[in-house]
Amino acid sequence: MAQLVRPLPMSDPPDGGYGWVCVVAEFFINGFTWGIVAVGVTLQNSLRSHPLAKCYGVYLSYYLSNNAFPDGSTVDYAFIGGFQFSMAVVVAPLATASARIFGTRFPMLIGVGFLSGGFIAASFAERIWHLYLSQGVMVGFGTGLLYIPSLPVISQWFDKKRSIANGICAAGSGIGGLAMCFATDHMLHKLGLQWTLRISAGVTFFVNLIATMLLRNRNDFVQPTQKVFDTKLVRQYHIILLLLWSFISMFGYITLMFSLPDFGKSIGLSDSDAAAQAAFVNLGAALGRPLIGFCSDRLGRIEVAGALTFLCGLICFAIWIPANSYGILTFFSILSGAILGIFWAILRQLDQWGLK
């Protein structure tokens, strides 16, 4: 007699299938949002001589070295880069609410328009405040509207393989940033600022549009609450611990990533070698995030997060501070870049109750 096998409930993640298509889509969304807008290193001379910062760093180098906006200062350009990050976070409640009401794709399609429209508008900018509104606010809004609604999708498709899937997705920002930096630097020299911004707009539009259309949630089966802000969560101690870990991790992430080129200069490296450290951090992140996900699935997500957070702090004292040569600093940049991805690779798999 044939043995009857009870099928899994539809709410259970299938751990594969169309989920892998969603992983590819999310990989490209990360690559053509955070990979493009992330602020490059702040060392002006290094930026002028090396294209391997993240993509805004290449634009920053061009603006500073060509006096593209005479009424702008270095502080203005720093704020524009900061707006790309901050506006992506500010728009998160709106992105969550609209995804709950209209579905995941609606805010993401709006984000595609904002992100590409920001680059188009920046290509016509004549004053620095035009750049604030276009490459700062509009691009930031577009990034948030694309990224925030896509966050929970992968976790709906994967359980046992959730960490490796999210690790692959998170690697997109590093790989996308490296690829676009090469392309942007080349286009700026060959085509000029205006056409570089317009071509970047076209590329981000088509890539993110295709990725958005491929992304598919399982809300009909999972029935998520999708609250804009759940006050019950912030009254739970494990959620507070998670938020504290996130804050400390991101504080160290930003500090380390943007300090390495300046540190390279301080130990006597050339402008090019110092700026290359930002690229090595991105390379390490691209390689390390899938590996972090793979290990998390097998050794435990909290265990891996805790161990790598401790290890990152340890190597800062053991390798970074005593580093005095290009080789040692490059080794540290790649290793720390791989570990720095722990936040992005781990956070999305911790369930809604915190540390599980």
ZADO-1210 file (C-alpha; in nm, 4 decimals, padded with zeros to 6 digits):
<atoms>
<atom x="00.0000" y="00.0000" z="00.0000" code="MET" pos="1"/>
<atom x="00.1359" y="00.3377" z="-00.0949" code="ALA" pos="2"/>
<atom x="00.2301" y="00.5557" z="00.1982" code="GLN" pos="3"/>
<atom x="00.0369" y="00.8788" z="00.2208" code="LEU" pos="4"/>
<atom x="00.2540" y="01.1874" z="00.2671" code="VAL" pos="5"/>
<atom x="00.0929" y="01.4900" z="00.4246" code="ARG" pos="6"/>
<atom x="00.1822" y="01.8028" z="00.2228" code="PRO" pos="7"/>
<atom x="00.3361" y="02.0969" z="00.4024" code="LEU" pos="8"/>
<atom x="00.0978" y="02.3764" z="00.5010" code="PRO" pos="9"/>
<atom x="00.0930" y="02.6510" z="00.2400" code="MET" pos="10"/>
<atom x="00.2206" y="02.8983" z="00.5025" code="SER" pos="11"/>
<atom x="00.5459" y="02.7033" z="00.5443" code="ASP" pos="12"/>
<atom x="00.8378" y="02.8428" z="00.3398" code="PRO" pos="13"/>
<atom x="00.9109" y="02.6099" z="00.0460" code="PRO" pos="14"/>
<atom x="01.2898" y="02.6642" z="00.0806" code="ASP" pos="15"/>
<atom x="01.3441" y="02.7006" z="-00.2909" code="GLY" pos="16"/>
<atom x="01.1408" y="02.6967" z="-00.6084" code="GLY" pos="17"/>
<atom x="01.0451" y="03.0446" z="-00.7237" code="TYR" pos="18"/>
<atom x="01.2194" y="03.1740" z="-00.4122" code="GLY" pos="19"/>
<atom x="01.5523" y="03.1555" z="-00.5968" code="TRP" pos="20"/>
<atom x="01.4140" y="03.3873" z="-00.8643" code="VAL" pos="21"/>
<atom x="01.3275" y="03.6292" z="-00.5832" code="CYS" pos="22"/>
<atom x="01.6834" y="03.5961" z="-00.4526" code="VAL" pos="23"/>
<atom x="01.8215" y="03.7013" z="-00.7917" code="VAL" pos="24"/>
<atom x="01.5746" y="03.9905" z="-00.8068" code="ALA" pos="25"/>
<atom x="01.6688" y="04.1056" z="-00.4575" code="GLU" pos="26"/>
<atom x="02.0394" y="04.0742" z="-00.5438" code="PHE" pos="27"/>
<atom x="01.9962" y="04.3206" z="-00.8306" code="PHE" pos="28"/>
<atom x="01.7761" y="04.5525" z="-00.6239" code="ILE" pos="29"/>
<atom x="02.0505" y="04.5755" z="-00.3626" code="ASN" pos="30"/>
<atom x="02.3122" y="04.6235" z="-00.6331" code="GLY" pos="31"/>
<atom x="02.1267" y="04.9043" z="-00.8075" code="PHE" pos="32"/>
<atom x="02.0055" y="05.0872" z="-00.4967" code="THR" pos="33"/>
<atom x="02.2629" y="05.0717" z="-00.2164" code="TRP" pos="34"/>
<atom x="02.5425" y="04.9800" z="-00.4557" code="GLY" pos="35"/>
<atom x="02.4795" y="05.2983" z="-00.6532" code="ILE" pos="36"/>
<atom x="02.3904" y="05.5522" z="-00.3869" code="VAL" pos="37"/>
<atom x="02.6228" y="05.4486" z="-00.1029" code="ALA" pos="38"/>
<atom x="02.8590" y="05.7307" z="-00.0135" code="VAL" pos="39"/>
<atom x="03.2175" y="05.6807" z="-00.1123" code="GLY" pos="40"/>
<atom x="03.5230" y="05.7612" z="00.0952" code="VAL" pos="41"/>
<atom x="03.5769" y="06.1169" z="00.2079" code="THR" pos="42"/>
<atom x="03.9410" y="06.1489" z="00.1210" code="LEU" pos="43"/>
<atom x="03.9268" y="06.4012" z="-00.1609" code="GLN" pos="44"/>
<atom x="04.2665" y="06.3406" z="-00.3190" code="ASN" pos="45"/>
<atom x="04.2188" y="05.9648" z="-00.3094" code="SER" pos="46"/>
<atom x="03.8828" y="05.9913" z="-00.4785" code="LEU" pos="47"/>
<atom x="04.0378" y="06.1876" z="-00.7616" code="ARG" pos="48"/>
<atom x="04.2887" y="05.9169" z="-00.8346" code="SER" pos="49"/>
<atom x="04.0919" y="05.5963" z="-00.7851" code="HIS" pos="50"/>
<atom x="03.7461" y="05.4914" z="-00.9083" code="PRO" pos="51"/>
<atom x="03.6852" y="05.2131" z="-00.6611" code="LEU" pos="52"/>
<atom x="03.4775" y="05.3876" z="-00.4000" code="ALA" pos="53"/>
<atom x="03.1068" y="05.3259" z="-00.4047" code="LYS" pos="54"/>
<atom x="02.9259" y="05.5102" z="-00.6761" code="CYS" pos="55"/>
<atom x="02.8398" y="05.8443" z="-00.5124" code="TYR" pos="56"/>
<atom x="03.2068" y="05.8723" z="-00.4222" code="GLY" pos="57"/>
<atom x="03.2892" y="05.8824" z="-00.7930" code="VAL" pos="58"/>
<atom x="03.0404" y="06.1663" z="-00.8460" code="TYR" pos="59"/>
<atom x="03.1775" y="06.3393" z="-00.5357" code="LEU" pos="60"/>
<atom x="03.5271" y="06.3227" z="-00.6824" code="SER" pos="61"/>
<atom x="03.4031" y="06.4764" z="-01.0072" code="TYR" pos="62"/>
<atom x="03.2106" y="06.7542" z="-00.8338" code="TYR" pos="63"/>
<atom x="03.5087" y="06.8530" z="-00.6213" code="LEU" pos="64"/>
<atom x="03.7799" y="06.8284" z="-00.8839" code="SER" pos="65"/>
<atom x="03.5821" y="07.0089" z="-01.1581" code="ASN" pos="66"/>
<atom x="03.4036" y="07.2689" z="-00.9438" code="ASN" pos="67"/>
<atom x="03.0819" y="07.1485" z="-01.1062" code="ALA" pos="68"/>
<atom x="02.8646" y="07.3677" z="-00.8821" code="PHE" pos="69"/>
<atom x="03.0451" y="07.6912" z="-00.7869" code="PRO" pos="70"/>
<atom x="02.7868" y="07.7697" z="-00.5170" code="ASP" pos="71"/>
<atom x="02.8446" y="07.4314" z="-00.3489" code="GLY" pos="72"/>
<atom x="03.0932" y="07.3415" z="-00.0766" code="SER" pos="73"/>
<atom x="03.2356" y="07.0134" z="00.0510" code="THR" pos="74"/>
<atom x="02.9776" y="07.0275" z="00.3304" code="VAL" pos="75"/>
<atom x="02.6969" y="07.0512" z="00.0738" code="ASP" pos="76"/>
<atom x="02.8208" y="06.7422" z="-00.1088" code="TYR" pos="77"/>
<atom x="02.8529" y="06.5555" z="00.2207" code="ALA" pos="78"/>
<atom x="02.4913" y="06.6422" z="00.3061" code="PHE" pos="79"/>
<atom x="02.3714" y="06.5281" z="-00.0360" code="ILE" pos="80"/>
<atom x="02.5350" y="06.1904" z="00.0198" code="GLY" pos="81"/>
<atom x="02.3886" y="06.1781" z="00.3696" code="GLY" pos="82"/>
<atom x="02.0423" y="06.2550" z="00.2347" code="PHE" pos="83"/>
<atom x="02.0605" y="05.9454" z="00.0161" code="GLN" pos="84"/>
<atom x="02.0909" y="05.7346" z="00.3318" code="PHE" pos="85"/>
<atom x="01.8630" y="05.9318" z="00.5617" code="SER" pos="86"/>
<atom x="01.5752" y="05.9784" z="00.3153" code="MET" pos="87"/>
<atom x="01.5751" y="05.6026" z="00.2494" code="ALA" pos="88"/>
<atom x="01.5102" y="05.5501" z="00.6205" code="VAL" pos="89"/>
<atom x="01.2685" y="05.8435" z="00.6615" code="VAL" pos="90"/>
<atom x="01.0405" y="05.7036" z="00.3910" code="VAL" pos="91"/>
<atom x="01.0296" y="05.3572" z="00.5546" code="ALA" pos="92"/>
<atom x="00.6945" y="05.4051" z="00.7388" code="PRO" pos="93"/>
<atom x="00.5296" y="05.5267" z="00.4180" code="LEU" pos="94"/>
<atom x="00.6786" y="05.2359" z="00.2231" code="ALA" pos="95"/>
<atom x="00.5530" y="04.9859" z="00.4811" code="THR" pos="96"/>
<atom x="00.2035" y="05.1370" z="00.4948" code="ALA" pos="97"/>
<atom x="00.1646" y="05.1513" z="00.1166" code="SER" pos="98"/>
<atom x="00.2903" y="04.7938" z="00.0799" code="ALA" pos="99"/>
<atom x="00.0289" y="04.6834" z="00.3320" code="ARG" pos="100"/>
<atom x="-00.2538" y="04.8620" z="00.1514" code="ILE" pos="101"/>
<atom x="-00.1588" y="04.8299" z="-00.2161" code="PHE" pos="102"/>
<atom x="00.0809" y="04.5348" z="-00.2202" code="GLY" pos="103"/>
<atom x="00.4579" y="04.5020" z="-00.2349" code="THR" pos="104"/>
<atom x="00.5049" y="04.6096" z="-00.5948" code="ARG" pos="105"/>
<atom x="00.3202" y="04.9421" z="-00.5734" code="PHE" pos="106"/>
<atom x="00.5713" y="05.1328" z="-00.3545" code="PRO" pos="107"/>
<atom x="00.8590" y="04.9595" z="-00.5325" code="MET" pos="108"/>
<atom x="00.7397" y="05.0838" z="-00.8716" code="LEU" pos="109"/>
<atom x="00.7080" y="05.4332" z="-00.7247" code="ILE" pos="110"/>
<atom x="01.0640" y="05.3887" z="-00.5963" code="GLY" pos="111"/>
<atom x="01.1861" y="05.2953" z="-00.9443" code="VAL" pos="112"/>
<atom x="01.0448" y="05.6245" z="-01.0710" code="GLY" pos="113"/>
<atom x="01.1937" y="05.8308" z="-00.7878" code="PHE" pos="114"/>
<atom x="01.5387" y="05.6724" z="-00.8131" code="LEU" pos="115"/>
<atom x="01.5697" y="05.7081" z="-01.1888" code="SER" pos="116"/>
<atom x="01.3958" y="06.0454" z="-01.1869" code="GLY" pos="117"/>
<atom x="01.6452" y="06.1710" z="-00.9303" code="GLY" pos="118"/>
<atom x="01.9361" y="06.0970" z="-01.1625" code="PHE" pos="119"/>
<atom x="01.7536" y="06.2524" z="-01.4586" code="ILE" pos="120"/>
<atom x="01.6757" y="06.5659" z="-01.2587" code="ALA" pos="121"/>
<atom x="02.0367" y="06.5848" z="-01.1384" code="ALA" pos="122"/>
<atom x="02.1553" y="06.5869" z="-01.5003" code="SER" pos="123"/>
<atom x="01.9745" y="06.9197" z="-01.5464" code="PHE" pos="124"/>
<atom x="02.0876" y="07.0698" z="-01.2125" code="ALA" pos="125"/>
<atom x="02.2490" y="07.4132" z="-01.2303" code="GLU" pos="126"/>
<atom x="02.2542" y="07.5119" z="-00.8631" code="ARG" pos="127"/>
<atom x="02.3570" y="07.3137" z="-00.5581" code="ILE" pos="128"/>
<atom x="02.0033" y="07.3122" z="-00.4164" code="TRP" pos="129"/>
<atom x="01.8898" y="07.1398" z="-00.7342" code="HIS" pos="130"/>
<atom x="02.1336" y="06.8603" z="-00.6483" code="LEU" pos="131"/>
<atom x="02.0004" y="06.8438" z="-00.2912" code="TYR" pos="132"/>
<atom x="01.6496" y="06.7753" z="-00.4204" code="LEU" pos="133"/>
<atom x="01.7466" y="06.5402" z="-00.7050" code="SER" pos="134"/>
<atom x="02.0533" y="06.3312" z="-00.6221" code="GLN" pos="135"/>
<atom x="01.9883" y="06.3713" z="-00.2503" code="GLY" pos="136"/>
<atom x="01.6177" y="06.3589" z="-00.1627" code="VAL" pos="137"/>
<atom x="01.4674" y="06.1934" z="-00.4728" code="MET" pos="138"/>
<atom x="01.7342" y="05.9241" z="-00.4995" code="VAL" pos="139"/>
<atom x="01.7069" y="05.8594" z="-00.1250" code="GLY" pos="140"/>
<atom x="01.3281" y="05.8256" z="-00.1423" code="PHE" pos="141"/>
<atom x="01.3602" y="05.5930" z="-00.4400" code="GLY" pos="142"/>
<atom x="01.6082" y="05.3728" z="-00.2569" code="THR" pos="143"/>
<atom x="01.3847" y="05.3408" z="00.0487" code="GLY" pos="144"/>
<atom x="01.0680" y="05.2747" z="-00.1510" code="LEU" pos="145"/>
<atom x="01.2464" y="04.9995" z="-00.3424" code="LEU" pos="146"/>
<atom x="01.4381" y="04.8382" z="-00.0585" code="TYR" pos="147"/>
<atom x="01.2035" y="04.8503" z="00.2422" code="ILE" pos="148"/>
<atom x="00.9037" y="04.6649" z="00.0871" code="PRO" pos="149"/>
<atom x="01.1345" y="04.3954" z="-00.0507" code="SER" pos="150"/>
<atom x="01.2907" y="04.3166" z="00.2886" code="LEU" pos="151"/>
<atom x="01.0469" y="04.0486" z="00.4131" code="PRO" pos="152"/>
<atom x="00.9978" y="03.8697" z="00.0805" code="VAL" pos="153"/>
<atom x="01.2974" y="03.6350" z="00.0966" code="ILE" pos="154"/>
<atom x="01.2118" y="03.5212" z="00.4499" code="SER" pos="155"/>
<atom x="00.8692" y="03.4154" z="00.3234" code="GLN" pos="156"/>
<atom x="01.0290" y="03.1762" z="00.0752" code="TRP" pos="157"/>
<atom x="01.3067" y="03.0258" z="00.2862" code="PHE" pos="158"/>
<atom x="01.3457" y="02.8715" z="00.6315" code="ASP" pos="159"/>
<atom x="01.6400" y="02.6298" z="00.6529" code="LYS" pos="160"/>
<atom x="01.8186" y="02.8097" z="00.3676" code="LYS" pos="161"/>
<atom x="01.7102" y="03.1572" z="00.4738" code="ARG" pos="162"/>
<atom x="02.0519" y="03.2814" z="00.5815" code="SER" pos="163"/>
<atom x="02.2342" y="03.1775" z="00.2666" code="ILE" pos="164"/>
<atom x="01.9546" y="03.3261" z="00.0535" code="ALA" pos="165"/>
<atom x="01.9720" y="03.6581" z="00.2364" code="ASN" pos="166"/>
<atom x="02.3511" y="03.6503" z="00.2256" code="GLY" pos="167"/>
<atom x="02.3420" y="03.6220" z="-00.1532" code="ILE" pos="168"/>
<atom x="02.0966" y="03.9118" z="-00.1677" code="CYS" pos="169"/>
<atom x="02.3143" y="04.1280" z="00.0564" code="ALA" pos="170"/>
<atom x="02.6194" y="04.0614" z="-00.1610" code="ALA" pos="171"/>
<atom x="02.4483" y="04.2518" z="-00.4408" code="GLY" pos="172"/>
<atom x="02.5313" y="04.5913" z="-00.2934" code="SER" pos="173"/>
<atom x="02.9045" y="04.5173" z="-00.2935" code="GLY" pos="174"/>
<atom x="02.9154" y="04.3710" z="-00.6430" code="ILE" pos="175"/>
<atom x="02.6792" y="04.6323" z="-00.7855" code="GLY" pos="176"/>
<atom x="02.8795" y="04.9115" z="-00.6253" code="GLY" pos="177"/>
<atom x="03.2066" y="04.7889" z="-00.7743" code="LEU" pos="178"/>
<atom x="03.0601" y="04.7398" z="-01.1221" code="ALA" pos="179"/>
<atom x="02.8856" y="05.0773" z="-01.1325" code="MET" pos="180"/>
<atom x="03.1917" y="05.2587" z="-01.0015" code="CYS" pos="181"/>
<atom x="03.4028" y="05.1372" z="-01.2918" code="PHE" pos="182"/>
<atom x="03.1260" y="05.2264" z="-01.5388" code="ALA" pos="183"/>
<atom x="03.0527" y="05.5657" z="-01.3827" code="THR" pos="184"/>
<atom x="03.4174" y="05.6698" z="-01.3713" code="ASP" pos="185"/>
<atom x="03.4634" y="05.5710" z="-01.7366" code="HIS" pos="186"/>
<atom x="03.1476" y="05.7520" z="-01.8491" code="MET" pos="187"/>
<atom x="03.2370" y="06.0711" z="-01.6620" code="LEU" pos="188"/>
<atom x="03.5658" y="06.0908" z="-01.8499" code="HIS" pos="189"/>
<atom x="03.4202" y="05.9970" z="-02.1904" code="LYS" pos="190"/>
<atom x="03.0675" y="06.1429" z="-02.1882" code="LEU" pos="191"/>
<atom x="03.0597" y="06.4091" z="-01.9182" code="GLY" pos="192"/>
<atom x="02.8421" y="06.4527" z="-01.6119" code="LEU" pos="193"/>
<atom x="02.5000" y="06.5055" z="-01.7712" code="GLN" pos="194"/>
<atom x="02.5002" y="06.1955" z="-01.9920" code="TRP" pos="195"/>
<atom x="02.6557" y="05.9830" z="-01.7172" code="THR" pos="196"/>
<atom x="02.3643" y="06.0697" z="-01.4892" code="LEU" pos="197"/>
<atom x="02.1112" y="06.0005" z="-01.7663" code="ARG" pos="198"/>
<atom x="02.2625" y="05.6660" z="-01.8566" code="ILE" pos="199"/>
<atom x="02.2745" y="05.5730" z="-01.4861" code="SER" pos="200"/>
<atom x="01.9050" y="05.6641" z="-01.4679" code="ALA" pos="201"/>
<atom x="01.8253" y="05.4353" z="-01.7617" code="GLY" pos="202"/>
<atom x="02.0234" y="05.1437" z="-01.6216" code="VAL" pos="203"/>
<atom x="01.8717" y="05.1709" z="-01.2736" code="THR" pos="204"/>
<atom x="01.5229" y="05.2075" z="-01.4218" code="PHE" pos="205"/>
<atom x="01.5301" y="04.8932" z="-01.6350" code="PHE" pos="206"/>
<atom x="01.7203" y="04.6729" z="-01.3873" code="VAL" pos="207"/>
<atom x="01.5041" y="04.7673" z="-01.0894" code="ASN" pos="208"/>
<atom x="01.1830" y="04.7513" z="-01.2947" code="LEU" pos="209"/>
<atom x="01.2580" y="04.3966" z="-01.4114" code="ILE" pos="210"/>
<atom x="01.3648" y="04.2912" z="-01.0603" code="ALA" pos="211"/>
<atom x="01.0489" y="04.4415" z="-00.9098" code="THR" pos="212"/>
<atom x="00.8254" y="04.2577" z="-01.1541" code="MET" pos="213"/>
<atom x="01.0046" y="03.9289" z="-01.0802" code="LEU" pos="214"/>
<atom x="00.9736" y="03.9679" z="-00.7029" code="LEU" pos="215"/>
<atom x="00.6744" y="03.7846" z="-00.5616" code="ARG" pos="216"/>
<atom x="00.5610" y="03.7725" z="-00.1986" code="ASN" pos="217"/>
<atom x="00.3611" y="03.4998" z="-00.0236" code="ARG" pos="218"/>
<atom x="00.1396" y="03.7309" z="00.1809" code="ASN" pos="219"/>
<atom x="-00.1741" y="03.5383" z="00.0865" code="ASP" pos="220"/>
<atom x="-00.0318" y="03.2311" z="00.2640" code="PHE" pos="221"/>
<atom x="00.1758" y="03.3935" z="00.5390" code="VAL" pos="222"/>
<atom x="-00.0759" y="03.6634" z="00.6354" code="GLN" pos="223"/>
<atom x="00.1807" y="03.9057" z="00.7858" code="PRO" pos="224"/>
<atom x="00.0636" y="04.1872" z="01.0127" code="THR" pos="225"/>
<atom x="00.2728" y="04.4542" z="00.8314" code="GLN" pos="226"/>
<atom x="00.2266" y="04.7172" z="01.1006" code="LYS" pos="227"/>
<atom x="00.3968" y="05.0516" z="01.0410" code="VAL" pos="228"/>
<atom x="00.5042" y="05.0633" z="01.4053" code="PHE" pos="229"/>
<atom x="00.4292" y="04.7922" z="01.6610" code="ASP" pos="230"/>
<atom x="00.4574" y="04.9316" z="02.0134" code="THR" pos="231"/>
<atom x="00.4338" y="04.5824" z="02.1631" code="LYS" pos="232"/>
<atom x="00.7692" y="04.4886" z="02.0134" code="LEU" pos="233"/>
<atom x="00.9673" y="04.7726" z="02.1692" code="VAL" pos="234"/>
<atom x="00.8473" y="04.6651" z="02.5133" code="ARG" pos="235"/>
<atom x="01.0177" y="04.3276" z="02.4776" code="GLN" pos="236"/>
<atom x="01.3697" y="04.2992" z="02.6100" code="TYR" pos="237"/>
<atom x="01.4989" y="04.0833" z="02.3263" code="HIS" pos="238"/>
<atom x="01.3804" y="04.3390" z="02.0700" code="ILE" pos="239"/>
<atom x="01.5633" y="04.6115" z="02.2625" code="ILE" pos="240"/>
<atom x="01.8771" y="04.3947" z="02.2624" code="LEU" pos="241"/>
<atom x="01.8404" y="04.3445" z="01.8875" code="LEU" pos="242"/>
<atom x="01.8049" y="04.7190" z="01.8293" code="LEU" pos="243"/>
<atom x="02.1079" y="04.7934" z="02.0471" code="LEU" pos="244"/>
<atom x="02.3141" y="04.5366" z="01.8571" code="TRP" pos="245"/>
<atom x="02.1974" y="04.6871" z="01.5274" code="SER" pos="246"/>
<atom x="02.2862" y="05.0405" z="01.6359" code="PHE" pos="247"/>
<atom x="02.6324" y="04.9457" z="01.7604" code="ILE" pos="248"/>
<atom x="02.7015" y="04.7304" z="01.4544" code="SER" pos="249"/>
<atom x="02.6042" y="05.0030" z="01.2082" code="MET" pos="250"/>
<atom x="02.7970" y="05.2676" z="01.4022" code="PHE" pos="251"/>
<atom x="03.1098" y="05.0554" z="01.3716" code="GLY" pos="252"/>
<atom x="03.0311" y="04.9682" z="01.0078" code="TYR" pos="253"/>
<atom x="03.0162" y="05.3314" z="00.8954" code="ILE" pos="254"/>
<atom x="03.3149" y="05.4382" z="01.1050" code="THR" pos="255"/>
<atom x="03.5388" y="05.1606" z="00.9801" code="LEU" pos="256"/>
<atom x="03.4356" y="05.1768" z="00.6156" code="MET" pos="257"/>
<atom x="03.4862" y="05.5515" z="00.5797" code="PHE" pos="258"/>
<atom x="03.8008" y="05.5722" z="00.7937" code="SER" pos="259"/>
<atom x="04.0197" y="05.3160" z="00.6189" code="LEU" pos="260"/>
<atom x="04.1325" y="05.5377" z="00.3271" code="PRO" pos="261"/>
<atom x="04.2302" y="05.8201" z="00.5639" code="ASP" pos="262"/>
<atom x="04.4125" y="05.5693" z="00.7816" code="PHE" pos="263"/>
<atom x="04.5957" y="05.4448" z="00.4725" code="GLY" pos="264"/>
<atom x="04.7185" y="05.7972" z="00.4046" code="LYS" pos="265"/>
<atom x="04.8304" y="05.8332" z="00.7647" code="SER" pos="266"/>
<atom x="05.0658" y="05.5336" z="00.7352" code="ILE" pos="267"/>
<atom x="05.2211" y="05.6639" z="00.4137" code="GLY" pos="268"/>
<atom x="05.0217" y="05.4919" z="00.1384" code="LEU" pos="269"/>
<atom x="04.9732" y="05.6653" z="-00.1953" code="SER" pos="270"/>
<atom x="04.6401" y="05.8241" z="-00.2791" code="ASP" pos="271"/>
<atom x="04.5516" y="05.5354" z="-00.5092" code="SER" pos="272"/>
<atom x="04.6484" y="05.2624" z="-00.2605" code="ASP" pos="273"/>
<atom x="04.4644" y="05.4372" z="00.0216" code="ALA" pos="274"/>
<atom x="04.1445" y="05.4779" z="-00.1821" code="ALA" pos="275"/>
<atom x="04.1639" y="05.1137" z="-00.2908" code="ALA" pos="276"/>
<atom x="04.0916" y="05.0073" z="00.0675" code="GLN" pos="277"/>
<atom x="03.7276" y="05.1098" z="00.0249" code="ALA" pos="278"/>
<atom x="03.7087" y="04.8802" z="-00.2762" code="ALA" pos="279"/>
<atom x="03.8627" y="04.5926" z="-00.0814" code="PHE" pos="280"/>
<atom x="03.6014" y="04.6396" z="00.1933" code="VAL" pos="281"/>
<atom x="03.3256" y="04.6137" z="-00.0696" code="ASN" pos="282"/>
<atom x="03.4935" y="04.3097" z="-00.2224" code="LEU" pos="283"/>
<atom x="03.5133" y="04.1439" z="00.1176" code="GLY" pos="284"/>
<atom x="03.1467" y="04.2177" z="00.1786" code="ALA" pos="285"/>
<atom x="03.0474" y="04.0651" z="-00.1547" code="ALA" pos="286"/>
<atom x="03.2418" y="03.7481" z="-00.0778" code="LEU" pos="287"/>
<atom x="03.1642" y="03.7261" z="00.2910" code="GLY" pos="288"/>
<atom x="02.7891" y="03.7783" z="00.3050" code="ARG" pos="289"/>
<atom x="02.6893" y="03.4536" z="00.1294" code="PRO" pos="290"/>
<atom x="02.9412" y="03.2656" z="00.3450" code="LEU" pos="291"/>
<atom x="02.7958" y="03.4233" z="00.6585" code="ILE" pos="292"/>
<atom x="02.4522" y="03.3092" z="00.5471" code="GLY" pos="293"/>
<atom x="02.5768" y="02.9558" z="00.4781" code="PHE" pos="294"/>
<atom x="02.7368" y="02.9292" z="00.8240" code="CYS" pos="295"/>
<atom x="02.4319" y="03.0805" z="00.9939" code="SER" pos="296"/>
<atom x="02.2016" y="02.8160" z="00.8519" code="ASP" pos="297"/>
<atom x="02.4201" y="02.5415" z="00.9962" code="ARG" pos="298"/>
<atom x="02.5664" y="02.6847" z="01.3154" code="LEU" pos="299"/>
<atom x="02.2856" y="02.9135" z="01.4293" code="GLY" pos="300"/>
<atom x="02.2094" y="03.2722" z="01.3369" code="ARG" pos="301"/>
<atom x="02.2557" y="03.4266" z="01.6786" code="ILE" pos="302"/>
<atom x="02.5710" y="03.2260" z="01.7435" code="GLU" pos="303"/>
<atom x="02.7286" y="03.3397" z="01.4151" code="VAL" pos="304"/>
<atom x="02.6196" y="03.7005" z="01.4667" code="ALA" pos="305"/>
<atom x="02.7677" y="03.7114" z="01.8159" code="GLY" pos="306"/>
<atom x="03.0930" y="03.5385" z="01.7211" code="ALA" pos="307"/>
<atom x="03.1567" y="03.7579" z="01.4162" code="LEU" pos="308"/>
<atom x="03.0694" y="04.0779" z="01.6007" code="THR" pos="309"/>
<atom x="03.3284" y="03.9871" z="01.8641" code="PHE" pos="310"/>
<atom x="03.5800" y="03.8852" z="01.5961" code="LEU" pos="311"/>
<atom x="03.5393" y="04.2163" z="01.4119" code="CYS" pos="312"/>
<atom x="03.6200" y="04.4105" z="01.7268" code="GLY" pos="313"/>
<atom x="03.9145" y="04.1822" z="01.7991" code="LEU" pos="314"/>
<atom x="04.0797" y="04.2226" z="01.4586" code="ILE" pos="315"/>
<atom x="04.0452" y="04.6017" z="01.4830" code="CYS" pos="316"/>
<atom x="04.2835" y="04.5884" z="01.7814" code="PHE" pos="317"/>
<atom x="04.4970" y="04.2998" z="01.6550" code="ALA" pos="318"/>
<atom x="04.5395" y="04.3959" z="01.2868" code="ILE" pos="319"/>
<atom x="04.4068" y="04.7440" z="01.2072" code="TRP" pos="320"/>
<atom x="04.5742" y="04.9526" z="01.4775" code="ILE" pos="321"/>
<atom x="04.9237" y="04.8020" z="01.4307" code="PRO" pos="322"/>
<atom x="04.8947" y="04.7928" z="01.0474" code="ALA" pos="323"/>
<atom x="05.1843" y="04.9782" z="00.8835" code="ASN" pos="324"/>
<atom x="05.1920" y="04.8540" z="00.5241" code="SER" pos="325"/>
<atom x="04.9720" y="04.8191" z="00.2175" code="TYR" pos="326"/>
<atom x="04.9581" y="04.4385" z="00.2422" code="GLY" pos="327"/>
<atom x="04.8495" y="04.4242" z="00.6061" code="ILE" pos="328"/>
<atom x="04.5888" y="04.6978" z="00.5610" code="LEU" pos="329"/>
<atom x="04.4519" y="04.5282" z="00.2475" code="THR" pos="330"/>
<atom x="04.4222" y="04.1981" z="00.4339" code="PHE" pos="331"/>
<atom x="04.2349" y="04.3751" z="00.7125" code="PHE" pos="332"/>
<atom x="04.0067" y="04.5558" z="00.4636" code="SER" pos="333"/>
<atom x="03.9003" y="04.2330" z="00.2936" code="ILE" pos="334"/>
<atom x="03.8576" y="04.0435" z="00.6212" code="LEU" pos="335"/>
<atom x="03.6673" y="04.3218" z="00.7958" code="SER" pos="336"/>
<atom x="03.4549" y="04.3779" z="00.4851" code="GLY" pos="337"/>
<atom x="03.3481" y="04.0140" z="00.4937" code="ALA" pos="338"/>
<atom x="03.2559" y="04.0404" z="00.8619" code="ILE" pos="339"/>
<atom x="03.0900" y="04.3810" z="00.8316" code="LEU" pos="340"/>
<atom x="02.8175" y="04.2192" z="00.6242" code="GLY" pos="341"/>
<atom x="02.6905" y="04.0391" z="00.9339" code="ILE" pos="342"/>
<atom x="02.4245" y="04.3045" z="00.9961" code="PHE" pos="343"/>
<atom x="02.2695" y="04.2863" z="00.6489" code="TRP" pos="344"/>
<atom x="02.3040" y="03.9093" z="00.6172" code="ALA" pos="345"/>
<atom x="02.1615" y="03.8274" z="00.9602" code="ILE" pos="346"/>
<atom x="01.9035" y="04.0927" z="01.0487" code="LEU" pos="347"/>
<atom x="01.6391" y="03.9841" z="00.7993" code="ARG" pos="348"/>
<atom x="01.6303" y="03.6282" z="00.9288" code="GLN" pos="349"/>
<atom x="01.5626" y="03.7092" z="01.2918" code="LEU" pos="350"/>
<atom x="01.1926" y="03.6569" z="01.3301" code="ASP" pos="351"/>
<atom x="00.9458" y="03.9199" z="01.4433" code="GLN" pos="352"/>
<atom x="00.9962" y="03.8232" z="01.8083" code="TRP" pos="353"/>
<atom x="01.3631" y="03.9006" z="01.8002" code="GLY" pos="354"/>
<atom x="01.6478" y="03.6605" z="01.8543" code="LEU" pos="355"/>
<atom x="01.5246" y="03.3355" z="01.7023" code="LYS" pos="356"/>
</atoms>
